[in-house]
Amino acid sequence: MKKLLVVILLNISLGSAFAQTFTNPVLPSGPDPWNIYKDGYYYYTNSTGQNLTIWKTKDLTELRSAEKKVIWVPPAGTMHSKELWAPELHFLNGKWYMYFAADDGKNDHHRMYVVENPSADPLQGEWTFKGQVGDETNKWAIDATIFENKGKMYMLWSGWEGDKNNMQNIYIAQMSNPWTISSKRVKLSSPTYKWETNSGIGVLVNEGPEILKHGNKLFLIYSASGCWTDFYALGMLTAPANADLLDSLSWKKSPEPVFSQNPDNKIYAPGHNSFFKSPDGKEDWILYHANTNPGDGCGNKRAPRAQQFTWNKDGTPNFGVPLKDGIELKKPSGTK
C-alpha cells in the first residue's frame, strides 16, 4: 500500500511538472508587465512602486513559482525615490540595463532613469545607478522602452509637451549609448481618436509604447485612454523598417484600437503590454495587464495575462480579443 501511494504521488507530481496548459492571470497582480528572453530564460518584471524586481523562469506561464529577486532599491530623499513605474529590462552592448520612471512623491516630477549590471545573469552581480535618461527639454516622462533598428538605438516614451498634466504623447529619440539620448525628441502620436480620449478627468493619454518587428515593418503598439477607465486599449502605429524613424510622417496610425476590453469575457482595461516568442521561436505571444471587473482602475488589481497572437495576410498583427480568465490555454510551444 505504501509503495502504491508513492507511485500515485509521483505520477501526480510528474503530471503537474509536465502540464502543457496554463490559465490566466499568470500572477495575481502585476501592472505594466515586461519580459525579455535570453540564454534559455525569461526575465520578467512589473511595476512595484518601491523597487525594481526581476523574476527568472524557463516558463513565463509559471511566474508564481519562478525565482524572484529585488535587484535595486532607490535611496530615500532623491528625485527618484518614489512611484517607480513601468520598469523594462534590456541587454545592450553586453550589459543589462533596467529603465524605469520615478519621482520624489510628486507626479509632476516623474522622469526616466536607468541602472546597469555587467553580470551575465541580471539576478547576480551589482546594479549601478547610471542616472536620468532624458532629452534636452527635461519634461515629464514615463514608460521608456529601447529598440535597435538598422544599427541605430532608439528610445520611445510617454511624455508631456509642456509642464501641465493634460495630455500624454508618444515621443522618439535616437541614443548614442544605453543611457544617453543624442537627438531632439520627435512626437509620433497624440490622443486624437475618440477611443483614445476616454478619461473623465480631462487628461488624455497615449503611453506604454512597445516595438514589434515583423518582416520589413515596425509596429509601435501603445496604450490609449486613461488606465483608470475600462476603455484603456492598445493602438498601433506602423512604419517601414528602412524609413527615417525620427520623421513623424514615417509612422501611420491605425484608426481603430487593435486590442480592447471584452465585457463578454470579463476582461477590462487591457494594455501596457510586452511581447515574447515561444521557447522554440515558432509562436508569437502578447503579455498584458487587465482587470477582471469594471471600475477596478489603475491599482494593483491589474494582473498580467499571456495569450498567443497571429499575423494577418497584410503582415499586421492580429491580437484577437482578451481571453477569459481561468480557461485552459496551451503553453507556448517548446516549453519544457
C-alpha positions in Angstrom: 0.0 0.0 0.0 2.8 2.4 0.9 4.6 1.7 -2.4 1.4 2.3 -4.3 0.9 5.6 -2.6 4.4 6.7 -3.5 3.8 5.8 -7.2 0.5 7.7 -7.2 2.1 10.8 -5.6 5.0 10.6 -8.1 2.6 10.4 -11.0 0.7 13.4 -9.7 3.9 15.3 -9.3 5.2 14.4 -12.8 1.8 15.3 -14.3 1.9 18.7 -12.7 5.6 19.3 -13.7 4.8 18.4 -17.3 1.4 20.1 -17.6 1.1 21.6 -21.1 -1.7 24.1 -20.2 -2.0 27.2 -18.1 -4.6 29.6 -17.0 -4.6 33.4 -16.8 -3.7 35.5 -15.0 -0.2 34.3 -14.6 0.3 36.4 -11.4 -2.5 37.7 -9.1 -1.1 41.2 -9.5 1.4 42.9 -11.8 0.8 46.2 -13.6 2.9 47.1 -16.7 4.3 43.6 -17.3 7.6 43.3 -19.3 9.8 40.4 -20.3 12.9 39.6 -22.2 14.2 36.1 -23.3 17.9 35.4 -23.1 20.0 32.2 -22.9 17.0 29.9 -22.3 15.4 32.1 -19.6 12.6 34.6 -19.5 13.3 37.6 -17.3 10.1 39.3 -16.2 9.4 42.5 -14.3 6.4 44.8 -13.5 5.7 47.9 -11.5 6.0 47.5 -7.8 6.2 51.2 -6.9 9.0 50.9 -4.4 11.8 48.9 -6.1 13.0 47.0 -9.1 12.2 43.3 -9.1 13.1 40.5 -11.6 11.5 37.1 -12.0 13.6 34.4 -13.7 12.0 31.3 -15.4 12.1 28.9 -18.3 8.3 29.1 -18.5 6.7 32.5 -18.5 3.3 31.0 -17.6 4.7 29.7 -14.3 5.7 33.1 -12.8 4.0 32.2 -9.5 6.8 29.6 -8.8 9.6 31.5 -10.5 12.8 32.6 -8.8 12.4 36.3 -7.8 14.7 38.9 -6.6 14.6 42.6 -5.7 17.7 43.9 -7.6 17.6 47.6 -6.7 16.0 49.9 -4.1 16.2 53.6 -4.6 17.8 55.7 -1.8 15.5 57.9 0.2 15.2 61.6 -0.3 16.0 61.8 -4.0 14.1 62.8 -7.1 13.8 59.1 -8.0 12.9 57.6 -4.6 9.2 57.0 -5.1 6.5 55.9 -7.5 8.7 53.6 -9.6 6.7 52.8 -12.7 6.9 50.5 -15.7 10.4 49.0 -15.4 12.0 47.4 -18.5 15.0 45.1 -18.7 17.2 45.2 -21.8 20.5 43.6 -22.7 22.6 46.1 -24.7 26.2 46.2 -25.7 27.0 43.2 -23.5 25.4 44.6 -20.3 22.0 44.6 -18.6 20.1 47.9 -18.3 16.8 48.4 -16.4 14.8 51.6 -17.3 12.1 53.0 -15.0 10.2 56.2 -14.3 10.3 57.6 -10.8 9.7 60.8 -8.8 10.0 62.3 -5.3 6.4 61.7 -4.4 5.0 64.4 -6.7 3.8 63.1 -10.1 4.8 66.3 -11.9 8.5 65.3 -11.2 8.3 61.9 -13.0 11.4 61.4 -15.2 13.1 58.3 -16.7 16.2 56.6 -15.1 18.4 53.6 -15.7 20.6 51.2 -13.7 23.3 49.0 -15.2 24.7 45.5 -14.5 27.6 43.8 -16.3 26.8 40.3 -15.0 25.7 37.6 -17.4 22.7 36.9 -15.1 20.7 40.0 -14.1 19.8 38.4 -10.8 23.6 38.3 -10.0 26.3 40.9 -9.8 25.9 44.6 -8.9 23.4 47.1 -10.2 24.8 50.6 -10.6 22.6 53.7 -10.9 23.6 55.5 -14.1 21.3 58.4 -13.7 18.4 60.2 -15.5 17.8 59.4 -19.2 16.1 62.3 -21.0 16.2 64.7 -23.9 17.1 68.4 -23.6 13.5 69.5 -22.8 13.6 67.6 -19.5 9.8 67.4 -19.5 7.6 64.8 -17.6 8.4 61.4 -18.9 7.5 57.7 -18.2 7.3 54.3 -19.9 10.7 54.2 -21.6 11.5 51.4 -24.0 14.6 50.8 -26.1 14.9 49.2 -29.5 17.5 48.9 -32.3 17.0 49.2 -36.0 19.4 49.3 -38.8 22.4 49.7 -36.4 20.8 52.6 -34.5 19.4 52.7 -31.0 16.2 54.5 -30.2 14.2 55.3 -27.1 10.4 55.6 -27.0 8.4 57.1 -24.1 5.3 58.8 -23.0 5.6 62.5 -22.1 4.1 65.9 -21.8 4.6 68.7 -24.4 4.9 71.3 -21.6 4.6 71.4 -17.9 0.9 70.7 -17.4 -0.8 67.3 -17.0 -3.4 67.5 -19.7 -2.0 65.2 -22.5 0.5 62.4 -22.8 2.1 61.9 -26.1 4.4 59.3 -27.6 8.0 60.5 -28.3 11.0 59.0 -30.0 14.7 60.0 -29.9 18.0 58.4 -31.0 20.5 57.3 -28.4 24.3 57.3 -28.6 24.6 54.7 -25.8 22.1 53.0 -23.4 22.0 55.9 -21.0 22.3 58.9 -23.4 19.7 60.5 -25.7 21.6 62.2 -28.6 18.8 63.8 -30.7 15.9 66.1 -30.2 12.7 64.3 -29.3 10.0 63.8 -32.0 6.3 63.5 -31.3 4.9 60.4 -33.0 1.4 60.2 -31.5 -1.2 62.2 -29.5 -4.6 61.1 -28.4 -6.9 62.2 -31.2 -9.4 59.4 -32.0 -12.5 59.1 -29.8 -11.3 55.7 -28.4 -8.0 57.3 -27.3 -9.6 60.1 -25.3 -11.7 58.3 -22.7 -10.7 60.0 -19.4 -13.4 61.6 -17.3 -10.8 63.9 -15.7 -9.6 65.9 -18.7 -6.3 64.1 -19.1 -5.8 62.5 -22.5 -3.4 59.5 -22.7 -1.0 57.8 -25.1 1.5 55.7 -23.2 3.3 52.4 -22.8 4.9 52.3 -26.3 6.4 48.9 -27.4 8.0 47.9 -30.7 7.0 44.8 -32.6 9.1 43.9 -35.7 7.8 41.7 -38.5 9.1 41.4 -42.0 10.1 44.8 -43.2 7.7 46.7 -40.9 7.9 48.1 -37.4 4.7 48.2 -35.4 4.6 50.6 -32.4 1.9 49.3 -30.1 0.8 51.8 -27.4 -1.8 52.1 -24.7 -4.5 54.8 -25.0 -7.2 56.4 -22.8 -6.9 56.7 -19.1 -5.8 53.5 -17.3 -8.4 54.4 -14.6 -11.1 53.7 -17.2 -12.4 50.4 -18.6 -11.7 51.8 -22.1 -7.9 51.5 -21.8 -6.9 49.8 -25.0 -4.0 49.2 -27.5 -3.4 51.3 -30.6 -0.9 50.9 -33.4 1.5 53.0 -35.5 3.3 51.4 -38.5 6.5 52.4 -40.2 8.7 50.7 -42.9 11.9 49.3 -41.3 14.0 51.3 -43.7 12.3 54.6 -43.1 13.6 57.6 -41.2 12.1 56.7 -37.8 12.7 60.3 -36.5 10.4 61.6 -39.1 6.9 61.6 -37.7 5.5 61.2 -41.3 7.1 57.8 -41.5 4.6 56.5 -38.9 0.9 55.8 -39.8 -1.7 55.5 -37.0 -4.4 52.9 -37.3 -7.8 54.5 -36.9 -9.2 51.7 -34.6 -7.8 50.0 -31.5 -6.1 46.7 -32.1 -6.9 45.2 -28.6 -9.6 46.4 -26.2 -11.9 45.4 -23.4 -14.1 42.3 -23.7 -17.0 42.5 -21.3 -18.3 39.1 -22.5 -15.1 37.6 -21.3 -15.0 39.8 -18.2 -11.7 41.5 -19.2 -11.5 45.2 -18.8 -8.8 47.9 -19.5 -6.3 45.6 -21.2 -3.0 47.3 -22.0 0.6 48.2 -21.2 1.9 45.1 -22.9 5.1 43.4 -24.0 5.8 40.6 -26.5 7.6 37.3 -26.4 8.4 34.4 -28.6 7.7 30.8 -27.5 10.9 28.9 -26.4 11.2 27.3 -29.8 10.7 30.6 -31.6 7.7 29.4 -33.5 4.9 31.3 -31.8 4.2 35.0 -31.0 2.7 36.0 -27.7 1.4 39.1 -26.1 1.8 39.7 -22.3 -0.5 42.4 -21.0 -2.3 43.6 -17.8 -6.0 43.9 -17.4 -8.8 44.0 -14.8 -11.3 41.3 -14.1 -14.1 43.7 -13.0 -15.3 47.0 -14.4 -14.2 50.0 -12.5 -11.1 48.4 -10.9 -9.0 51.3 -12.1 -5.2 51.7 -12.1 -4.2 49.9 -9.0 -2.8 46.5 -8.1 -5.9 44.7 -9.3 -4.3 44.8 -12.7 -2.8 41.4 -13.4 -0.6 40.0 -16.2 -2.1 37.7 -18.8 -0.5 35.9 -21.7 -2.0 34.8 -25.0 -0.8 33.8 -28.4 -1.4 36.1 -31.4 -1.2 35.6 -35.2 -0.5 37.7 -38.3 -2.9 39.0 -40.9 -2.2 38.5 -44.7 -1.1 42.1 -44.9 1.6 41.5 -42.3 -0.1 43.3 -39.5 -0.5 41.6 -36.1 -3.9 40.1 -35.1 -4.2 40.1 -31.3 -7.8 38.8 -31.3 -9.7 39.6 -28.1 -8.7 39.3 -24.5 -9.5 35.7 -23.4 -11.5 34.9 -20.3 -9.6 34.1 -17.1 -9.5 30.6 -15.8 -9.8 28.8 -19.2 -7.0 26.3 -20.0 -4.7 27.5 -22.7 -1.9 25.6 -24.4 1.5 26.7 -23.2 3.9 28.3 -25.7 5.4 25.7 -28.0 8.8 24.3 -26.9 8.0 24.9 -23.2 9.8 22.2 -21.1 
